[in-house]
Amino acid sequence: RIRWIYEDRQDNIWFGTEDGLAKLPITKPFYQYRHLPLRATSISGRVVSGIFEDSNEVVWVGLNGDGFNRIELRSNTITSFKNEGGNKNSLSNNTVNTIYGDHEGKLWIGTTSGGLNRYHPKTHTFKHYLHDQRDSTSLRSNWVQQILETHDGKFLVATNDGLQIFDRRRETFQLFVPDVTDDSESLPLTFSPNALYEDRAGNLWIGTW
């Protein structure tokens, strides 16, 4: 079963499935990355929940229940990142729903119950953003389903309790309210978006449960 499809900078197509990761190159044979428990160099889990390629020829792979992996394409080296109990400088939760890289080179990981994680590849540091019922500018829910940086610089975070805009400088979240002329076509304030896409015209497409 395919859970994720991604096209990289070289026009290769990547498939995230419930039994590993597959790469369909434009000129070479089909290549598979599978979880092999006795082999430290394999991907660390079976169910792929997100794929993203950065500008350094590195593919980042989110895994459902097994953290996320870094695949160095030049050497095919695989590095695993997981929650380390008691270590704040690690992934907050191993159930990764989505993985996304912004224009500054930072990696953002949405988890099922560990909120939003920011990982800085250069400094190897994590920061966690969690829901705080005492703070109206915090993340709305710790279940983060999708992330998107729009062309005009908005950073959108989709949770199972609505869509928010994250101000990365102030580190505050605010509820996303669509600007529409007809209220009958507007999205409800609380809904569960699980897909985000911005087209070439700047229109935002939102898939919901």
N, C-alpha and C positions, 0 to 999 in steps of 0.2 A: 504494500500500500504506500503510495507516494504522499508525503506530507508537505514537501517544500520543493520548489523549482527556482533555480537561480542561474542567470547568465553572467559570466565573468567578463573581464576586460578583453580577453582574447576570443570572445564569442563561444567559449565552451559552455555547455549546459550541465549544471549539477542537479542531481535529484537527491533529496533527503527522503528516506523511506523508513519503514518500521523495522528494517533489517539492514541498516547501514547507509552509507553514502556512496553515490555513483557519479562518475564524471563521464560525460559524452563529449570528447574532443572533436574538433571539426576535421582533423586529419588522421588521428590515431585511434586505435581500438578502444572500446569501452573499458573503463577502469573502475574497480570497486574498492572501497575502504570498508572493512567490516570489523566488528568487535570480536577479538580473539582473546579470551580471558588470560591465557598463558603467555601472551605476547605483549610486552610493554609498549611496543612501537605501533600497536593498532589503535583505532579510535576507542574511546573509553566507554562507549555504550552503543546500543542497537538503534534506538529510536531517535531520529534526527528531527529537531524542531526549529532549526534556523540555519541559514548560510549567509555569510558576508565575506567579500574579498576586499582587502584594503589596498593602498597604493604601493605597498612593498612586496607584492606577490605573496601575500599570506592570506589563506582562507580560514575564517573562524567558523566553527560549527557548534551550534547549540544542541544539547542532548537532553531528552526527557528523563530526568532522574539521575543523570551522570555528569552534570556540570557542562563544561564546554571545552573544545579542543582548538589548538592552533596548529594549522598545517602549513609548513614552509614549503612552497611549491618547488623551489630550486633544488632542495635536498630531500624533499618528501619526509621531513622530520615532523613528528607529531608530539605536541606537548599538551598535557591534560591540566585543567583547572577545576578544582572542586572545593566545596565547603570544608573548612578545617575547623572542627569544633573548638571554640575559645579563641580563635584567631580572627580578629576584626578585619585584617588585611587579607581576606579571602572571600570567595563567592558566598553570598548570604544564604543561598538555597540551591540544591543541585537540580531541581526541576526547572529547566530553562524553557521558556515559551518562545522567546524571540531573541535575536542578537543583531545589533546594528552599529555601524560606524559613522561618526559625524565628520564634518569637513575639517575639524581640528585634529583628527587622528585618534580620538578617544573612542573606546568601545562601550556600548551600552547593552546591558543584559536584563531582559524582563523575566521574572521568575513567578512561580505559582503562589508562593506564600512568603517570599523574601523580598518583595518589592522590586525596586529598580536599582541596578548596580552600575556604577561607572568604573571602567578599568582603563588605566593609562598604560599602554604598552611600553612606553619609554622609561617610566619610573616603577613599573610593576606594582602599582598601588590600586586598591579598591576603595570605593566610597559607596555607602548604602543609603538609599532614600526610601523611607518607610512611612506608612500611614500613622498619623498621630491625631487621635480624636480631639485633642485639646488645641490643635493648630489647624485653622481653616485653609492655610496655604500649603499644607503637606499633601503628599500623594493620597489620592482618594481611596485607593484599595491596594493591598499588597500583592494582588494578583494582576500582574502586568502582561498584556497579551500581544501588543504591537507597539512599535516605535517608528517615527518618521520625522525627518528634518525636511521642511518644505523649501522651495526655491527662494522664498522671501525671508528665510531664517527662523521660522517658527519651529519649535521642537515639540512634537506631539507625542503624548504617551497615552495609550489606550489601555484601560483596565476593565475588569468585569463589572465596574460600577460607573462607567462613563469615560469621556475623553477629556484630557487636560492639556494645557499648554504649559511647558516647563521653561521658566526663566533661568537659564544656566548661570547667569551672573549673580542674580540675587538668590538663586536656589529656592525658588518658590513655584508652586503650582496654582493654576487657576482653571476653572471649568471652561471648556471650549463651548461657545454658543455660536452656531452658524448664523451668518448674516444673510437672511432671506427676506423677501418682500411679502411672502404669503405664509402666515403662521401655520396653516394647515399642512404645509410641506416641510416644516421644521422637524428636526430630530428632538426626541424627548431629552430632558436633562440627564436622566439616568437610563443608560442602555449599555449593552455589552458589545463593543466593537472588537472584532477579531481580525480585521484586515484593513490596511490603510494604503492608499496609492494616490500619487499626484500625477496628473497627466501633463502633456506638453503645454497645454493652455492654462495650467495653474489650477485646474479644477481638482478638488479633493474627493476621492471616492472612498466610501466607508462600508465595509462589510460587517454585518452584525449577526449575532446568534438568532 
